[in-house]
Amino acid sequence: MGEYQTAFEEVLHDALYSAAADMIADKLSRQGVKMRPREKQRLVAHLKEDAGDSFLFRQWQWWRKDDLTVSVTEAETQELLDRFSAFLEDDLSNVILESTDHISVE
């Protein structure tokens, strides 16, 4: 059971950062930039480390000096936090119950 709990805690810990990375990736796609899955993973790690405002794309063509700016408003941040809080308050208990039922069948 300990390994399931550890995995579950890790998923919960990463969920908010993943949602923020998805929001940033969506904003970048509107500027014509498509993030690869590995870049999105690096962005999640960057956000978790609170590494600052700049993020470097390794695939970016080195001879181009284009800078992209993505702005996240306070309202967007609050909406993300509200969705995550609602999940924790309303849906998490169901997820735990379903996971426990599934584990007990195995």
DOZA-107802 format. One record per residue (C-alpha): residue number from 1; x, y, z. Coordinates in steps of 0.1 Angstrom, whole numbers, plus 5000, padded with zeros to 4 digits. Layout:
N
<atom resi="NUM" c1="X" c2="Y" c3="Z"/>
...
//
This chain:
106
<atom resi="1" c1="5000" c2="5000" c3="5000"/>
<atom resi="2" c1="5029" c2="5023" c3="5007"/>
<atom resi="3" c1="5040" c2="5025" c3="4970"/>
<atom resi="4" c1="5004" c2="5034" c3="4960"/>
<atom resi="5" c1="5003" c2="5061" c3="4986"/>
<atom resi="6" c1="5036" c2="5075" c3="4975"/>
<atom resi="7" c1="5026" c2="5075" c3="4938"/>
<atom resi="8" c1="4993" c2="5091" c3="4946"/>
<atom resi="9" c1="5010" c2="5119" c3="4967"/>
<atom resi="10" c1="5034" c2="5125" c3="4938"/>
<atom resi="11" c1="5006" c2="5129" c3="4913"/>
<atom resi="12" c1="4987" c2="5153" c3="4936"/>
<atom resi="13" c1="5019" c2="5173" c3="4941"/>
<atom resi="14" c1="5026" c2="5176" c3="4904"/>
<atom resi="15" c1="4990" c2="5182" c3="4893"/>
<atom resi="16" c1="4989" c2="5220" c3="4899"/>
<atom resi="17" c1="5023" c2="5225" c3="4882"/>
<atom resi="18" c1="5011" c2="5203" c3="4852"/>
<atom resi="19" c1="4980" c2="5224" c3="4849"/>
<atom resi="20" c1="5000" c2="5256" c3="4850"/>
<atom resi="21" c1="5023" c2="5242" c3="4823"/>
<atom resi="22" c1="4993" c2="5233" c3="4802"/>
<atom resi="23" c1="4980" c2="5268" c3="4805"/>
<atom resi="24" c1="5014" c2="5282" c3="4794"/>
<atom resi="25" c1="5016" c2="5257" c3="4765"/>
<atom resi="26" c1="4982" c2="5268" c3="4754"/>
<atom resi="27" c1="4992" c2="5304" c3="4754"/>
<atom resi="28" c1="5024" c2="5296" c3="4735"/>
<atom resi="29" c1="5004" c2="5276" c3="4709"/>
<atom resi="30" c1="4984" c2="5307" c3="4702"/>
<atom resi="31" c1="5017" c2="5324" c3="4693"/>
<atom resi="32" c1="5026" c2="5296" c3="4669"/>
<atom resi="33" c1="5048" c2="5276" c3="4693"/>
<atom resi="34" c1="5041" c2="5240" c3="4699"/>
<atom resi="35" c1="5057" c2="5225" c3="4730"/>
<atom resi="36" c1="5069" c2="5189" c3="4728"/>
<atom resi="37" c1="5061" c2="5166" c3="4757"/>
<atom resi="38" c1="5097" c2="5167" c3="4769"/>
<atom resi="39" c1="5097" c2="5205" c3="4769"/>
<atom resi="40" c1="5065" c2="5205" c3="4788"/>
<atom resi="41" c1="5081" c2="5182" c3="4814"/>
<atom resi="42" c1="5111" c2="5206" c3="4816"/>
<atom resi="43" c1="5086" c2="5235" c3="4821"/>
<atom resi="44" c1="5069" c2="5216" c3="4850"/>
<atom resi="45" c1="5103" c2="5211" c3="4866"/>
<atom resi="46" c1="5111" c2="5247" c3="4860"/>
<atom resi="47" c1="5079" c2="5258" c3="4877"/>
<atom resi="48" c1="5084" c2="5234" c3="4906"/>
<atom resi="49" c1="5119" c2="5248" c3="4912"/>
<atom resi="50" c1="5106" c2="5284" c3="4911"/>
<atom resi="51" c1="5135" c2="5290" c3="4888"/>
<atom resi="52" c1="5125" c2="5324" c3="4876"/>
<atom resi="53" c1="5105" c2="5340" c3="4848"/>
<atom resi="54" c1="5126" c2="5329" c3="4819"/>
<atom resi="55" c1="5125" c2="5295" c3="4803"/>
<atom resi="56" c1="5148" c2="5284" c3="4774"/>
<atom resi="57" c1="5136" c2="5261" c3="4747"/>
<atom resi="58" c1="5165" c2="5238" c3="4737"/>
<atom resi="59" c1="5150" c2="5231" c3="4703"/>
<atom resi="60" c1="5149" c2="5268" c3="4695"/>
<atom resi="61" c1="5170" c2="5278" c3="4665"/>
<atom resi="62" c1="5201" c2="5293" c3="4680"/>
<atom resi="63" c1="5205" c2="5320" c3="4652"/>
<atom resi="64" c1="5171" c2="5334" c3="4659"/>
<atom resi="65" c1="5168" c2="5359" c3="4687"/>
<atom resi="66" c1="5130" c2="5358" c3="4691"/>
<atom resi="67" c1="5117" c2="5363" c3="4726"/>
<atom resi="68" c1="5083" c2="5351" c3="4734"/>
<atom resi="69" c1="5063" c2="5365" c3="4763"/>
<atom resi="70" c1="5035" c2="5347" c3="4781"/>
<atom resi="71" c1="5015" c2="5366" c3="4806"/>
<atom resi="72" c1="4994" c2="5349" c3="4832"/>
<atom resi="73" c1="4970" c2="5371" c3="4850"/>
<atom resi="74" c1="4960" c2="5370" c3="4886"/>
<atom resi="75" c1="4925" c2="5360" c3="4876"/>
<atom resi="76" c1="4939" c2="5330" c3="4856"/>
<atom resi="77" c1="4960" c2="5320" c3="4885"/>
<atom resi="78" c1="4931" c2="5322" c3="4908"/>
<atom resi="79" c1="4909" c2="5302" c3="4884"/>
<atom resi="80" c1="4936" c2="5274" c3="4883"/>
<atom resi="81" c1="4938" c2="5274" c3="4921"/>
<atom resi="82" c1="4900" c2="5274" c3="4924"/>
<atom resi="83" c1="4897" c2="5244" c3="4901"/>
<atom resi="84" c1="4924" c2="5225" c3="4920"/>
<atom resi="85" c1="4908" c2="5234" c3="4954"/>
<atom resi="86" c1="4874" c2="5222" c3="4941"/>
<atom resi="87" c1="4889" c2="5189" c3="4930"/>
<atom resi="88" c1="4905" c2="5184" c3="4964"/>
<atom resi="89" c1="4873" c2="5193" c3="4983"/>
<atom resi="90" c1="4847" c2="5176" c3="4960"/>
<atom resi="91" c1="4863" c2="5148" c3="4939"/>
<atom resi="92" c1="4894" c2="5136" c3="4958"/>
<atom resi="93" c1="4875" c2="5114" c3="4982"/>
<atom resi="94" c1="4858" c2="5096" c3="4953"/>
<atom resi="95" c1="4891" c2="5091" c3="4936"/>
<atom resi="96" c1="4905" c2="5076" c3="4968"/>
<atom resi="97" c1="4875" c2="5053" c3="4973"/>
<atom resi="98" c1="4877" c2="5041" c3="4937"/>
<atom resi="99" c1="4914" c2="5035" c3="4939"/>
<atom resi="100" c1="4910" c2="5017" c3="4972"/>
<atom resi="101" c1="4883" c2="4995" c3="4957"/>
<atom resi="102" c1="4905" c2="4988" c3="4927"/>
<atom resi="103" c1="4935" c2="4980" c3="4948"/>
<atom resi="104" c1="4915" c2="4956" c3="4971"/>
<atom resi="105" c1="4904" c2="4936" c3="4940"/>
<atom resi="106" c1="4939" c2="4931" c3="4929"/>
//
